[in-house]
Amino acid sequence: MKAFTYQRADSAAQAAAAAAKPGAKFIAGRRTKPGHDEGLSPANVKAMMRRLGINFNEEPDNVFPKGIPGFVWSYDSRGKRHRDIFVNRDVVLPKRNMVTAHEFSHAIDDFLGKLSNTLTPDEISELRFVYGTLRSGSEEFTFFHQPEKDYLPHQVNSELLAEGIRAYMADPNYFKTVAPRTATRIRAAVNENLILRRVIQFNSLLAAGLIGAGVRNRTAKDE
């Protein structure tokens, strides 16, 4: 979902506090060497939002436009940037968690100064594959499940990147395998960002071997 803009007098103290603390608490990828790639949980996503000063709101269905389960508000107040995430609380929990992580990924893109506006053709191609696979549940029908179906042309790259970041957080092994160029780009941008790197890090150790399509429910044995 695209980010909206409005004016509101709020404080960015939480984000400033996060920036003042060294070290990332949340790591998507390998956390030890040797070790397995580990994703971030829905609880991790909400904790990261709090540390970044993002207000998280779960609202009833009648608050949302038809067919929109969540969105991000980005706004400036007295020269400071603020962000709110709204998610439909009447959506079933598994989908609600995915929507929350997707909208948080839009906020990450916003922290990065709209990385989505600078994607290369190769990165867009990788992200289209990921987006279509996760939307269709199959690598064979990715072409029919692209953001153009639901979004305006100027929103497409933002949606592709947000879903890519969500996939990277959920299953680093999968994302680094099928979208290596974009994974490198996201990893460098986030890990070098003065605010984000205090909260989240995308580990640079590459996964070994290919895995099946999609970010699926996986057991500890699978990981």
C-alpha positions, 0 to 999 in steps of 0.5 A: 500500500502506498504511503500517505502524507498529512500533518500532525504534531508528534515527537520523533523521540523514539526514533532518535533514541533508537539511533543513539543505541549501538548494535542491531538487536534483530538480525535476518540471516545467519546469527552465528558462524557456522549457523543457519539463516533465521527469519524474523517473527511477527513479534520481532516486527512489532518490536522493531516498529516500537524501537523505530518510533513507528506507531502501530494501530489495529483498527476495525474493517470499516476504517479501511477502503474496500480491499485494503488490509493495511497502509502506512501514513508518513508525515512531517511535523516541525521538520521531523519525519513520523510514521504510522502503520494501520492494519485491519484487525478483522483479517485472519491472524496469519494474513494480518501478520503478513500485512503488518510486515509488508507495511513495516517494509514500506516504512523501511523503504521510507527510512532509506529515502525511497530505495524503491525509486532507484531499483535497477531492471535486474532488481525489478526482475528479481522482485517481480519473480518473488512477488508473483511467486508469493502471491500465486504460491507457484513459480509457474504463474508469477506473470499473472500476479503482479502489483499492476493488478491492484496499484497505479504505475507509480506505486509498483516499484514500492510494492515490489520492494516492500514485498521483497523486504518482507520476504527477506525478513521472513525467510532470508535463505529463500530471498538470497537464493532467488533474488541475490542482486536485490538482497545485496542492495537491501542488505547494504542500504539497511546495514549502512543506514544510521537509524535502521542499523541500530535496530535491524541487520540483514546478515551478509553470509550467503545461504548454501543451496537452493530451496523450494519456491515461496516463503513457506511455513518451515520447521526447525528441521527445515531451517 
